Amino acid sequence: MRLREALREYERKKENIKKQRQRTKAKYTESSKEIILKIFKNLERLEKKEIPKNVDSQLARIVKVERERYITALRNMLQKIESIEDVEKILPEISKVHVAHGRHLLLVFEREIYEINALLKALSKEYSAYLEEINKDIEDVKIKELLKELEDLRNHIKEEELSKEKLVIHLEELQKQIKELEDKPEFKALRESEEKLKREISQKEINIRSKISKLQKPIKRMRLPDRIAREFSKDSACAIHHPGEFLELLSKIENKLDKKYKRTAEWAKTSLAKESQELVSMKEELAKIEKELSSIVREEEAKKREIEELKRKIREKEEKIKSFKKKIEELEEELKKSISKLERILGERIETS
């Protein structure tokens, strides 16, 4: 049997059971009302029956009050029963009435009370029989709901995959734009000039400092109050940044230097100012190149930021798709179990392909 046909057959069975339950409810409602009618008649007889003369006067007074309360309470409760399903709610209340008012009544109207109790038990049995009949229900299978949920999930996956594909295309386009930007001759030339100048500046600074740093030790030993002397003792770059002030300091202390430092001092006097100026010029040139590069770099960095954001969104899409696929696996397993259940209900093999 094909799945669609099996589902139609299942729905027909469910509808037949529903109709049968309605007929069962009507049948037991009618039979329960017949029992209730008999109880009402017994209550009427109990109400009219005289208390025997030989009953103790005090007990007679108690019985008279309890009988009135018992009859009124039972009538009010039984009048609430409109269908067999109402019996479940009323029976526990009736039990409380017996506990509260039935003890003394049994002493005087034993036969009448037992007859009413027997009818109430019959009403309870009738309700139990009704429950037993309507509980012969068909197992619930949620194949339609599962198929709908699976269809929705597969549609969601298609949407997410399409959305992811668009993001990937945009990402690839941005990566292509960055490559084109980096491959531009002017950009390459500026990058090469920048890197070359940085290397030259670094090398020149190292060369100057390696020579001039030889004077740090003797100047430090002199403990001069001069600001430039103190700064130079800590960092030889001070001489590069303030060549004029350093040379002025050097001219003051040159005669105090040991012979082994004279050659370094001579180099400083003849070359430091020139070397420092060259460094300044090189750094100015580097600043111009970096300024030219900055607009291109800003554009490149903006695109890179956008690429990172796209990658994040793509990862989110992939996680969502993975989650949907996992849910589909779970639902497909649940669907298999539901189809097996339906096969047991219908007693036939179901084709799903």
LUMVEX-350558 format. One record per residue: residue in one letter; y, x, z of N, C-alpha, C, O in turn. Coordinates in pm, whole numbers, padded with zeros to 5 digits, always signed. Each point is the difference from the previous one (the first is absolute). Layout:
N
AYXZYXZYXZYXZ...
//
This chain:
353
M-00120+00085+00000+00120-00085+00000+00125+00088+00000+00008+00099+00074R+00087-00136-00158+00126+00075-00006+00082-00029+00126-00014-00106+00062L+00099+00202-00024+00079-00013+00124+00088-00124-00002+00009-00071+00100R+00057+00046-00213+00090-00115-00007-00075-00132+00023+00046-00090+00070E-00165+00083-00131-00084-00121+00016-00047-00011+00145-00004-00109+00056A-00032+00224+00003-00047+00001+00140+00110-00048+00095-00027-00072+00095L+00149+00112-00122+00112-00043+00084+00024-00150-00012+00032-00067+00098R-00049+00014-00221+00016-00146-00018-00109-00075+00077+00026-00103+00062E-00148+00157-00068-00112-00063+00072+00023+00005+00151-00029-00095+00071Y+00082+00209-00024+00031+00016+00142+00105-00101+00044-00013-00063+00106E+00119+00046-00187+00106-00096+00032-00055-00143+00003+00041-00081+00083R-00134+00051-00175-00062-00134-00002-00078-00022+00130+00007-00107+00061K-00083+00209-00020-00076-00010+00125+00093-00022+00120-00026-00083+00087K+00135+00160-00086+00097-00013+00110+00060-00140+00005+00017-00058+00107E+00016+00006-00224+00060-00134-00009-00101-00105+00047+00037-00095+00069N-00163+00112-00108-00104-00095+00042-00017+00002+00151-00016-00103+00064I+00019+00226-00007-00013+00013+00146+00120-00063+00071-00015-00063+00104K+00134+00083-00164+00121-00060+00058-00011-00152+00003+00034-00064+00100K-00082+00008-00211-00016-00147-00007-00106-00047+00099+00015-00104+00065Q-00124+00184-00056-00107-00035+00093+00051+00003+00144-00036-00085+00081R+00120+00181-00050+00056+00010+00135+00088-00121+00030-00001-00052+00112Q+00077+00008-00212+00084-00119+00019-00086-00124+00028+00033-00083+00084R-00146+00074-00160-00091-00113+00023-00064+00009+00139-00015-00101+00070T-00021+00225-00031-00061+00023+00132+00100-00037+00111-00037-00061+00100K+00161+00100-00120+00105-00031+00098+00016-00151+00015+00009-00051+00111A-00006-00019-00225+00015-00147+00003-00119-00064+00071+00017-00094+00078K-00139+00145-00106-00122-00056+00060+00002+00016+00152-00027-00095+00073Y+00059+00215-00027-00001+00027+00144+00121-00064+00072-00008-00033+00118T+00118+00018-00190+00115-00071+00059-00038-00145+00028+00034-00054+00105E-00106-00007-00199-00044-00140+00016-00098-00012+00116+00011-00091+00083S-00109+00184-00079-00101-00008+00107+00061+00028+00137-00040-00060+00100S+00138+00152-00095+00066+00030+00128+00084-00118+00048+00009-00025+00121K+00051-00049-00215+00082-00117+00038-00088-00112+00056+00042-00077+00087E-00166+00069-00138-00094-00100+00054-00034+00033+00145-00007-00088+00085I-00013+00217-00058-00029+00042+00138+00120-00027+00089-00014-00049+00112I+00134+00083-00162+00124-00021+00078+00018-00149+00031+00043-00036+00110L-00075-00050-00206+00012-00145+00019-00092-00045+00114+00037-00085+00082K-00159+00142-00078-00095-00033+00109+00055+00047+00134-00016-00068+00102I+00082+00186-00102+00059+00051+00125+00110-00094+00048+00010-00030+00119F+00074-00016-00212+00108-00094+00035-00058-00127+00064+00055-00051+00098K-00165+00001-00154-00064-00123+00054-00052+00027+00141+00014-00084+00090N-00076+00201-00072-00051+00036+00134+00113+00015+00101-00015-00037+00116L+00130+00093-00162+00117+00014+00088+00053-00137+00040+00045-00022+00112E-00051-00070-00207+00047-00138+00027-00090-00066+00105+00048-00067+00091R-00181+00088-00106-00094-00058+00098+00021+00063+00138-00003-00069+00102L+00026+00202-00102+00025+00071+00127+00127-00052+00066+00006-00014+00122E+00094-00013-00204+00129-00048+00051-00013-00138+00064+00066-00029+00100K-00152-00055-00157-00013-00140+00048-00098-00013+00117+00005-00097+00075K-00093+00195-00061-00105-00011+00102+00060+00010+00140+00085+00085+00029E-00132-00177+00058+00048-00004+00139-00064+00112+00082-00115+00039-00023I+00193+00011+00119-00054+00099+00094-00087-00077+00100+00048-00096+00061P-00173+00134-00042-00089-00074+00093+00062-00013+00139+00073+00088+00046K-00105-00203+00022+00058-00031+00132-00045+00100+00107+00072+00030+00095N-00194+00020-00113-00058+00087+00104+00053+00144-00004-00043+00084+00080V+00136-00053-00174+00056+00134-00009+00106+00019+00107+00083-00088+00023D-00087+00203+00041+00098+00034+00104+00142-00022-00052+00032+00037-00113S+00052-00099+00196+00135-00038-00045+00084+00120-00046+00073-00008-00098Q-00086+00117+00171+00077+00120-00039-00047+00053-00135+00081+00036-00085L-00216-00030+00066-00056+00045-00129+00040-00096-00111+00028+00041-00113A-00026-00172+00148+00036-00102-00100+00141+00023-00052+00026-00015-00119R+00067+00051+00212+00138+00026-00041+00008+00123-00093+00071-00002-00100I-00146+00107+00135-00001+00124-00082-00057-00030-00139+00055+00044-00101V-00166-00119+00100-00067-00032-00127+00090-00085-00088+00005+00020-00122K+00065-00112+00182+00089-00088-00078+00108+00083-00073+00026-00021-00118V+00035+00117+00192+00106+00085-00058-00060+00092-00107+00056+00015-00108E-00172+00047+00141-00062+00095-00094-00048-00070-00126+00010+00055-00110R-00063-00179+00126-00047-00074-00117+00114-00026-00098-00014+00016-00121E+00129-00056+00177+00117-00029-00086+00046+00126-00074+00029-00004-00120R-00024+00116+00194+00043+00126-00061-00102+00048-00105+00037+00048-00108Y-00167-00061+00143-00108+00044-00090+00003-00078-00131-00007+00058-00108I+00017-00190+00120-00001-00086-00119+00123+00026-00087-00011+00012-00122T+00129-00004+00187+00125+00024-00074-00004+00135-00074+00037+00010-00117A-00082+00094+00191-00004+00134-00060-00097+00004-00118+00034+00055-00105L-00156-00113+00123-00098+00001-00109+00050-00076-00122-00014+00047-00113R+00072-00164+00136+00052-00080-00112+00108+00077-00078-00002+00006-00123N+00094+00054+00197+00109+00075-00065-00055+00115-00085+00047+00026-00111M-00147+00041+00166-00057+00114-00074-00078-00045-00123+00016+00056-00108L-00098-00156+00126-00083-00045-00112+00083-00062-00112-00039+00004-00117Q+00155-00062+00153+00088-00058-00103+00061+00106-00091+00044-00029-00111K-00042+00154+00160+00054+00111-00081-00095+00044-00110+00040+00067-00095I-00166-00106+00107-00100+00043-00099+00010-00086-00125-00036-00118+00000E+00087+00179-00106+00012-00070-00129-00107+00043-00099-00038-00075-00090S-00013+00200+00109-00110+00047-00085-00094+00083+00085+00032+00033+00114I-00147+00001-00169-00101+00077+00074+00055+00134+00046-00043+00053+00103E+00138+00004-00177+00056+00131+00035+00085-00005+00127+00022+00103+00064D+00027-00222-00027+00080-00013+00122-00086+00009+00126+00051+00026+00109V-00183-00048-00125-00091+00000+00115+00003+00133+00073-00003+00004+00123E+00011+00105-00197-00002+00134+00060+00112+00017+00102-00020+00059+00106K+00139-00112-00138+00115+00017+00090-00009-00093+00122+00050+00033+00108I-00115-00149-00126+00000-00101+00107-00111+00022+00103+00020-00027+00119L-00136+00076-00163-00115+00014+00092+00030+00082+00125-00038-00041+00110P+00106+00157-00122+00031+00077+00123+00089-00079+00096-00013+00013+00122E+00104-00095-00176+00089-00080+00086-00081-00108+00073+00026-00030+00117I-00125-00028-00187-00084-00104+00061-00081+00059+00116-00018-00064+00103S-00030+00187-00121-00076+00067+00107+00084+00015+00126-00050-00016+00111K+00178+00046-00130+00092+00013+00116+00016-00133+00073+00012-00004+00122V-00011-00107-00199+00014-00134+00060-00119-00029+00089+00015-00055+00110H-00135+00092-00157-00121-00024+00081+00004+00077+00130-00037-00052+00105V+00083+00175-00113+00008+00084+00121+00101-00060+00097-00023-00002+00121A+00137-00046-00175+00110-00049+00085-00028-00139+00059+00035-00025+00116H-00097-00066-00194-00009-00141+00044-00143-00056+00006-00020-00110+00051G-00077+00184-00103-00135-00060-00012-00085+00006+00125-00096-00076+00011R+00127+00165+00083-00090+00022+00116-00019-00126+00083-00113-00039+00029H+00223-00026+00011-00009-00120+00083-00049-00121-00079-00068-00086+00055L+00101+00080-00182-00045-00113-00083-00151-00005-00011-00059-00108-00004L-00005+00226+00000-00147+00007-00008-00068-00064+00121-00111-00051-00010L+00179+00055+00126-00057-00056+00122-00009-00152-00007-00088-00061+00062V+00179-00001-00138+00006-00147-00006-00047-00053-00135-00070-00101-00007F+00110+00171-00103-00033-00049-00136-00086+00103-00074+00031+00042-00112E-00139-00003+00177-00085+00106-00055-00050-00034-00140+00011+00081-00092R-00066-00202+00075-00058-00040-00128+00103+00001-00111-00027+00050-00110E+00146-00105+00137+00106-00011-00100+00052+00140-00042+00023+00029-00118I-00006+00056+00221+00050+00136-00028-00102+00079-00082+00038+00071-00093Y-00168-00082+00127-00105+00069-00076-00005-00047-00145-00021+00080-00091E+00042-00212+00072+00000-00055-00138+00116+00059-00081-00015+00037-00117I+00133-00029+00182+00118+00058-00069-00025+00148-00029+00031+00050-00108N-00088+00019+00208-00031+00144-00020-00097+00020-00116+00015+00093-00080A-00115-00180+00074-00100+00010-00108+00067-00017-00136-00035+00069-00096L+00131-00161+00088+00072-00022-00127+00090+00120-00033+00015+00040-00116L+00044+00016+00220+00085+00119-00023-00085+00118-00048+00043+00077-00085K-00164-00064+00143-00092+00105-00047-00041-00024-00144-00014+00093-00079A-00006-00221+00045-00035-00035-00138+00113+00037-00095-00023+00045-00112L+00147-00066+00160+00118+00037-00081+00005+00152-00021+00032+00048-00109S-00063+00026+00216-00002+00146-00009-00109+00048-00096+00022+00093-00078K-00141-00156+00085-00109+00036-00091+00036-00032-00145-00036+00073-00092E+00107-00183+00076+00041-00039-00136+00094+00105-00058-00007+00033-00119Y+00096+00018+00203+00092+00105-00046-00076+00129-00032+00031+00067-00099S-00130-00032+00182-00082+00120-00025-00077-00012-00131-00011+00096-00077A-00042-00217+00052-00072-00024-00125+00094+00013-00120-00038+00052-00105Y+00161-00101+00123+00102+00010-00107+00030+00147-00031+00006+00040-00116L+00013+00040+00222+00028+00143-00018-00113+00071-00072+00023+00082-00089E-00146-00116+00129-00117+00064-00062-00005-00029-00150-00036+00085-00081E+00073-00208+00046-00005-00039-00141+00110+00066-00083-00024+00049-00110I+00146-00049+00165+00110+00054-00080+00001+00153-00002+00064+00061-00086N-00136+00001+00181-00006+00146+00000-00094+00057-00105-00008+00121-00018K-00063-00208-00050-00083+00043-00113+00091+00020-00121-00005-00073-00099D+00087+00175+00113+00105+00025-00102-00045+00110-00095-00092+00076+00029I+00159-00070-00141-00024+00106-00099+00077+00125+00044+00112-00010+00050E-00172+00127-00070+00069+00126+00035+00128+00015-00081+00006-00038-00117D+00095+00094+00182+00128+00019-00069-00004+00129-00082-00030+00107+00055V+00059-00115-00183+00011+00120-00085+00140+00005-00061+00051-00101-00050K+00009+00219+00056+00140+00013-00045+00008+00076-00132+00084+00089-00017I-00172-00124-00076-00005+00074-00127+00128-00019-00080+00055+00096-00053K-00006-00219+00045+00123-00027-00077+00117+00080+00056+00077+00060-00074E-00066-00061+00207+00110+00073+00064-00011+00150-00024+00100+00069-00024L-00226-00018+00032-00022+00143-00022+00031+00039-00145+00061+00104-00024L-00102-00187-00071+00027+00027-00141+00150+00001-00027+00051+00083-00075K+00020-00178+00138+00147-00007-00017+00067+00124+00060+00091+00057-00060E-00138-00017+00178+00057+00119+00066-00027+00126-00082+00087+00087-00012L-00208-00077-00044-00034+00115-00084+00086+00004-00126+00046+00106-00042E-00027-00222-00018+00085-00008-00120+00143+00044+00031+00061+00075-00076D-00009-00124+00189+00137+00038+00042+00011+00151+00023+00097+00063-00041L-00197-00007+00107+00001+00144+00029-00005+00083-00129+00071+00099-00014R-00156-00142-00079-00009+00073-00128+00132-00008-00076+00041+00096-00065N+00025-00211+00074+00132-00014-00064+00103+00091+00067+00084+00060-00066H-00094-00051+00199+00091+00089+00075-00021+00146-00043+00095+00076-00017I-00222-00039+00000-00032+00138-00042+00060+00028-00138+00058+00106-00023K-00073-00202-00067+00057+00016-00136+00152+00020+00008+00056+00086-00067E+00009-00168+00151+00146+00009+00016+00040+00136+00056+00093+00065-00048E-00167-00022+00152+00032+00128+00065-00026+00118-00095+00076+00096-00003E-00183-00105-00075-00032+00108-00094+00103+00008-00111+00036+00109-00046L+00010-00225+00002+00105-00004-00104+00130+00058+00056+00068+00078-00067S-00035-00117+00190+00120+00051+00066-00010+00151+00021+00098+00073-00021K-00217-00025+00061-00024+00144+00019+00015+00074-00132+00058+00108-00005E-00111-00166-00102+00007+00063-00133+00146+00020-00043+00035+00103-00057K+00048-00203+00087+00143+00010-00034+00066+00113+00079+00082+00075-00053L-00119-00065+00180+00054+00108+00085-00043+00137-00051+00080+00094-00004V-00207-00084-00037-00052+00128-00052+00073+00039-00127+00034+00117-00019I-00010-00215-00070+00073+00027-00126+00140+00051+00030+00048+00094-00062H+00018-00160+00160+00136+00041+00040-00003+00141+00060+00088+00082-00028L-00189-00055+00109-00017+00132+00062-00016+00109-00107+00065+00104+00005E-00151-00131-00100-00024+00098-00108+00126+00023-00083+00026+00112-00045E+00051-00217+00027+00126+00011-00076+00099+00089+00074+00068+00083-00060L-00059-00101+00193+00090+00082+00082-00045+00147+00001+00083+00091-00008Q-00213-00070+00018-00053+00137-00003+00031+00068-00134+00031+00119-00006K-00039-00197-00100+00033+00050-00134+00149+00037-00007+00037+00103-00057Q+00048-00190+00115+00145+00025+00000+00034+00128+00077+00086+00078-00042I-00154-00057+00155+00024+00121+00080-00041+00125-00079+00071+00101+00000K-00185-00111-00068-00047+00114-00081+00099+00031-00112+00031+00116-00027E+00019-00222-00039+00099+00018-00107+00126+00065+00054+00062+00085-00063L-00024-00129+00185+00119+00054+00066-00018+00149+00030+00088+00081-00026E-00205-00048+00079-00029+00139+00037-00022+00089-00122+00018+00122+00007D-00057-00184-00120-00026+00077-00123+00126+00021-00086-00004+00069-00102K+00116-00129+00145+00125+00018-00077+00040+00147+00002-00002+00062+00106P+00038-00003-00221+00037+00143-00005+00111+00036+00098-00008+00102+00068E+00114-00187-00060+00112+00032+00089-00043-00001+00147+00047+00080+00081F-00140-00174-00048-00049-00008+00137-00083+00124+00033+00015+00060+00107K-00102-00022-00200-00083+00118+00020+00085+00126+00016-00024+00085+00086A+00128-00076-00174+00088+00118+00004+00073+00009+00134+00012+00108+00058L+00037-00223-00011+00070-00003+00129-00094+00036+00115+00037+00074+00091R-00159-00127-00096-00099+00029+00103-00031+00150+00004-00006+00061+00106E-00014-00004-00225-00032+00143-00009+00114+00085+00053-00020+00098+00072S+00145-00138-00111+00119+00074+00048+00012-00010+00150+00032+00098+00068E-00058-00217-00015+00008-00023+00145-00100+00089+00073+00035+00068+00096E-00161-00071-00143-00104+00079+00064+00029+00151-00008-00019+00073+00096K+00067-00030-00214+00032+00142-00020+00112+00045+00093-00009+00104+00065L+00115-00186-00059+00114+00034+00088-00041+00003+00146+00043+00088+00075K-00127-00184-00034-00047-00004+00138-00077+00127+00035+00017+00057+00108R-00101-00014-00202-00077+00123+00022+00094+00121+00011-00016+00084+00088E+00114-00078-00181+00094+00114-00001+00085+00003+00127+00021+00106+00059I+00027-00223-00018+00081-00010+00122-00081+00046+00121+00047+00078+00084S-00170-00128-00078-00088+00035+00112-00026+00151+00003+00006+00063+00105Q-00034-00007-00222-00030+00143-00009+00121+00084+00039-00011+00100+00071K+00130-00143-00122+00123+00075+00030+00029-00003+00149+00036+00102+00059E-00053-00220+00003+00025-00013+00145-00095+00090+00079+00039+00065+00096I-00165-00064-00139-00100+00086+00068+00039+00148-00012-00008+00075+00097N+00050-00034-00218+00038+00140-00024+00120+00040+00087+00000+00106+00064I+00102-00193-00063+00120+00031+00078-00034+00010+00148+00040+00094+00069R-00116-00194-00021-00032-00005+00142-00090+00116+00043+00013+00053+00110S-00106-00015-00200-00089+00112+00035+00079+00130+00018-00037+00086+00080K+00146-00072-00157+00084+00121+00011+00094-00010+00120+00006+00090+00084I+00066-00199-00078+00104-00015+00102-00057-00015+00141+00065+00037+00098S-00190-00092-00088-00061-00024+00132-00023+00130+00077-00017-00002+00122K+00016+00114-00193-00018+00130+00067+00113+00029+00099-00016+00079+00093L+00132-00144-00116+00116+00022+00088-00001-00090+00123+00083+00017+00089Q-00176-00114-00083-00003-00094+00114-00023+00072+00133+00066-00027+00099K-00163+00120-00100-00038+00067+00125+00115+00082+00059+00031-00016+00119P+00033+00102-00199+00111+00078+00060+00116-00088+00043+00061+00026+00104I-00028-00127-00181+00113-00088+00036-00032-00077+00128+00087-00019+00085K-00211-00024-00071-00041-00073+00120+00012+00089+00123+00043-00045+00107R-00082+00174-00122+00005+00096+00113+00144+00025+00046+00025+00029+00117M+00070-00041-00211+00141+00025+00034+00059-00111+00087+00104+00021+00063R-00169-00140-00057+00048-00114+00083+00149-00029-00025+00080-00009+00093L-00046-00005-00220+00139-00024-00038+00040-00144+00030-00081-00091-00015P+00206+00069+00059+00046-00137+00029+00031-00080-00126+00025-00121+00007D-00026+00184-00119+00036-00063-00128-00100-00111-00036-00121+00017+00013R+00175-00133-00058-00084-00116-00037-00097+00034-00112-00118-00033+00008I+00168+00099-00113-00083+00035-00115-00113+00094+00045-00113-00009-00050A+00143+00099+00143-00101+00094+00051-00113-00077+00069-00118+00028-00021R+00159-00126+00104-00101-00080+00071-00088-00079-00098-00122-00001+00011E+00188-00066-00109-00074-00082-00098-00092+00086-00085-00114-00038-00028F+00164+00154-00015-00079+00090-00084-00122+00053+00076-00107+00017-00058S+00124+00008+00190-00111+00049+00082-00115-00102+00003-00118+00035+00007K+00156-00162-00014-00102-00106+00002-00057-00027-00139-00120-00024-00015D+00208+00028-00088-00044-00037-00135+00077+00084-00102+00122-00009-00010S-00196+00090-00067+00065+00089-00097+00068-00075-00114+00082+00058-00071A-00116-00189+00053+00062-00081-00106+00150-00015+00023+00074-00035-00092C-00029+00060+00215+00143-00009+00034+00082+00092-00091+00111-00035-00041A-00165+00152+00010+00071+00097-00084+00017-00052-00143+00100+00030-00066I-00198-00107+00019+00005-00058-00136+00104-00111-00003+00076-00012-00096H-00074-00070+00202+00091-00116+00003+00144+00042+00030+00094-00066-00046H-00075+00175+00122+00136+00046+00036+00014+00148-00033+00021+00081+00090P-00033-00044-00218+00001+00144-00035+00128+00072+00040-00004+00114+00045G+00119-00180-00063+00130+00062+00032+00009+00036+00147+00036+00112+00035E-00068-00209+00052+00007+00022+00145-00102+00105+00044+00027+00082+00089F-00143-00086-00152-00103+00098+00038+00043+00142-00038-00019+00094+00077L+00078-00079-00197+00045+00134-00045+00114+00051+00088+00012+00121+00024E+00070-00214+00022+00110+00038+00093-00059+00053+00130+00045+00101+00054L-00148-00173-00003-00070+00045+00121-00064+00137-00023+00005+00087+00086L-00064-00069-00202-00070+00124-00033+00096+00120-00004-00033+00110+00043S+00153-00138-00095+00099+00110-00008+00041+00047+00139+00037+00116+00019K-00044-00209+00083+00039+00034+00136-00108+00082+00070+00030+00082+00087I-00154-00105-00123-00109+00064+00076-00072+00109-00079-00093+00063+00051E+00136-00043-00176-00072+00093-00089-00019+00138+00062-00107+00060-00010N+00212-00009+00075-00006+00135+00058-00096+00010+00119-00044+00109+00037K+00012-00227+00023-00090-00001+00117-00147-00009-00041-00089+00016+00084L+00063-00041-00210-00138-00016-00048-00071+00134-00011+00061+00101-00036D-00190-00102+00069-00081+00121-00017-00011+00032-00149+00024-00085-00086K-00060+00207+00058-00006+00047-00138-00098-00081-00086+00022-00021-00119K-00131-00024+00183-00102-00072-00078+00047-00138-00049-00062-00060-00087Y+00175+00012+00144+00052-00130-00041+00116+00013-00099+00048-00099-00054K-00003+00224+00031+00118+00022-00085-00024-00047-00144+00087-00059-00064R-00207+00086+00015-00031-00037-00138+00006-00152-00020+00052-00048-00101T-00104-00028+00200+00003-00147-00006+00144-00049+00007+00039-00092-00072A+00041+00156+00160+00141-00038+00014+00075+00025-00131+00084-00079-00042E-00116+00192-00024+00063+00036-00127-00034-00106-00106+00085-00042-00079W-00214+00002+00079-00041-00104-00097+00076-00129+00024+00045-00065-00095A-00030+00028+00220+00071-00124+00036+00144+00007-00049+00052-00097-00055K+00012+00214+00075+00142+00012-00040+00017-00011-00152+00098-00056-00048T-00193+00109-00025+00015+00003-00147-00061-00122-00070+00044-00037-00108S-00146-00027+00172-00075-00104-00074-00002-00139+00065-00022-00099-00070L+00044+00088+00202-00018-00130+00068+00090-00109-00057-00045-00111-00027A+00174+00146+00010+00094-00101-00049-00040-00049-00139+00003-00119-00028K-00041+00215-00058-00039-00034-00137-00128-00085-00001-00009-00101-00069E-00090+00145+00149-00129-00072+00005+00019-00141+00057-00061-00096-00048S+00145+00084+00150+00026-00130+00063+00070-00094-00098-00032-00118-00008Q+00130+00175-00069+00072-00080-00098-00095-00049-00111+00008-00114-00046E-00098+00202+00007-00099-00039-00102-00087-00115+00052-00034-00092-00074L-00001+00101+00201-00080-00108+00061+00077-00133-00002-00056-00105-00032V+00186+00113+00068+00085-00120-00002+00003-00060-00140-00014-00121-00017S+00034+00207-00084+00004-00046-00140-00132-00063-00041-00003-00104-00067M-00107+00166+00107-00133-00051-00034-00023-00137+00066-00057-00091-00060K+00103+00078+00184-00017-00127+00072+00087-00110-00061-00040-00116-00004E+00159+00153-00042+00087-00096-00068-00065-00049-00130+00003-00119-00034E-00061+00216-00037-00071-00034-00125-00118-00092+00030-00025-00096-00074L-00047+00126+00183-00114-00083+00040+00046-00141+00035-00066-00098-00035A+00180+00088+00105+00054-00132+00038+00031-00084-00124-00027-00120-00003K+00086+00187-00102+00030-00072-00125-00128-00052-00065-00006-00115-00046I-00096+00200+00042-00129-00040-00060-00062-00116+00078-00049-00097-00058E+00054+00109+00191-00058-00105+00086+00074-00132-00017-00060-00107+00006K+00193+00115-00027+00080-00120-00023-00042-00068-00131-00014-00122-00007E-00005+00206-00097-00045-00054-00129-00140-00062+00013-00029-00104-00059L-00054+00170+00137-00137-00049+00019-00006-00128+00085-00090-00082-00018S+00186+00068+00110-00008-00107+00100-00010-00139-00062-00076-00084+00048S+00154+00057-00156-00004-00133-00062-00138-00028-00059-00053-00110+00010I-00003+00216-00072-00135-00016-00058-00102-00015+00112-00091-00082-00008V+00108+00164+00113-00093-00003+00113+00005-00136+00072-00102-00054+00040R+00227+00000-00025+00014-00131+00065-00077-00106-00077-00070-00084+00058E+00084+00089-00189-00073-00096-00085-00151+00019+00016-00076-00097+00010E+00035+00224-00008-00143+00033+00014-00052-00049+00135-00107-00060+00008E+00183+00086+00098-00042-00039+00135-00006-00151+00016-00089-00053+00067A+00184-00018-00130+00000-00146+00005-00128-00054-00065-00063-00093+00051K+00028+00155-00163-00123-00043-00070-00123+00033+00084-00096-00077+00004K+00099+00191+00064-00114+00040+00084-00016-00096+00118-00112-00035+00039R+00227-00006+00019-00005-00097+00110-00059-00132-00049-00081-00064+00068E+00124+00026-00188-00052-00124-00059-00151+00012-00025-00075-00096+00019I+00032+00215-00062-00144+00025-00024-00078-00015+00131-00107-00060+00001E+00160+00116+00108-00067-00010+00130-00012-00146+00045-00103-00041+00053E+00210-00035-00077-00002-00143+00035-00102-00075-00085-00071-00087+00050L+00063+00122-00178-00100-00062-00089-00141+00034+00044-00089-00086-00001K+00068+00211+00041-00132+00042+00048-00041-00079+00124-00115-00039+00016R+00214+00016+00073-00027-00078+00122-00041-00144-00036-00095-00055+00056K+00169-00002-00150-00032-00138-00043-00136-00008-00067-00074-00096+00019I+00041+00199-00098-00131+00004-00068-00112+00008+00104-00103-00067-00012R+00125+00150+00116-00101+00012+00108-00019-00135+00070-00113-00040+00032E+00224-00030-00010-00007-00133+00064-00081-00097-00086-00083-00075+00050K+00110+00080-00181-00073-00087-00093-00150+00033+00004-00084-00090+00002E+00054+00219-00001-00141+00043+00001-00070-00046+00128-00116-00042-00003E+00188+00050+00116-00057-00045+00127-00025-00151-00002-00102-00048+00049K+00198-00024-00107-00012-00146-00009-00119-00039-00089-00078-00089+00034I+00066+00157-00148-00111-00026-00093-00133+00030+00069-00096-00076-00012K+00091+00189+00084-00120+00039+00074-00038-00107+00103-00117-00034+00016S+00220-00017+00053-00022-00104+00101-00053-00128-00065-00092-00063+00053F+00150+00025-00167-00046-00120-00072-00145+00016-00046-00080-00093+00011K+00046+00212-00062-00136+00025-00048-00102-00008+00114-00110-00051-00017K+00150+00104+00133-00087-00007+00117-00023-00145+00041-00111-00040+00034K+00219-00039-00037-00010-00142+00035-00090-00073-00100-00077-00088+00038I+00088+00125-00166-00084-00061-00103-00148+00028+00029-00084-00089-00013E+00053+00213+00051-00139+00036+00033-00053-00087+00115-00113-00048-00003E+00198+00028+00104-00039-00082+00116-00023-00145-00042-00097-00063+00043L+00188+00010-00126-00011-00139-00045-00120-00020-00092-00067-00103+00006E+00039+00203-00089-00116-00010-00090-00130-00005+00080-00094-00071-00036E+00090+00148+00145-00117-00001+00089-00013-00137+00066-00109-00056+00011E+00222+00003+00034+00003-00133+00062-00041-00106-00102-00070-00096+00035L+00113+00113-00160-00034-00095-00106-00151-00001-00025-00061-00106-00018K+00000+00225+00016-00146+00010-00018-00074-00079+00107-00094-00074-00028K+00140+00090+00153-00063-00072+00113+00018-00150-00014-00092-00078+00027S+00211+00036-00071+00027-00143-00018-00085-00058-00112-00047-00114+00010I+00027+00191-00118-00083-00047-00112-00146-00012+00045-00069-00094-00037S+00023+00191+00117-00137-00007+00055-00016-00124+00087-00104-00066-00003K+00208+00035+00082-00002-00118+00085-00008-00127-00085-00074-00093+00030L+00152+00092-00138+00002-00116-00092-00137-00017-00068-00045-00112-00021E-00019+00224-00013-00134-00006-00060-00098-00065+00096-00086-00078-00041R+00098+00111+00172-00088-00062+00100+00026-00149+00012-00092-00080+00014I+00220+00043-00020+00037-00142+00012-00054-00080-00118-00057-00108+00018L+00074+00163-00137-00040-00073-00122-00146+00024-00037-00059-00076-00077G+00000+00183+00133-00138+00032-00032-00019+00049-00143-00106-00017-00060E+00209+00077+00007-00006+00050-00138+00067+00136-00011+00089+00034+00079R-00135+00045-00180+00060+00128-00029+00132-00022-00074+00007-00083-00091I+00099+00158+00130+00131-00018-00062+00034+00124-00081-00010+00112+00048E+00050-00134-00172+00042+00109-00089+00150+00020+00016+00079-00095-00007T-00040+00221+00028+00144+00027+00022+00063+00075-00116+00122+00010-00008S-00204+00045-00083+00055+00081-00110+00058-00089-00109+00050+00051-00101
//
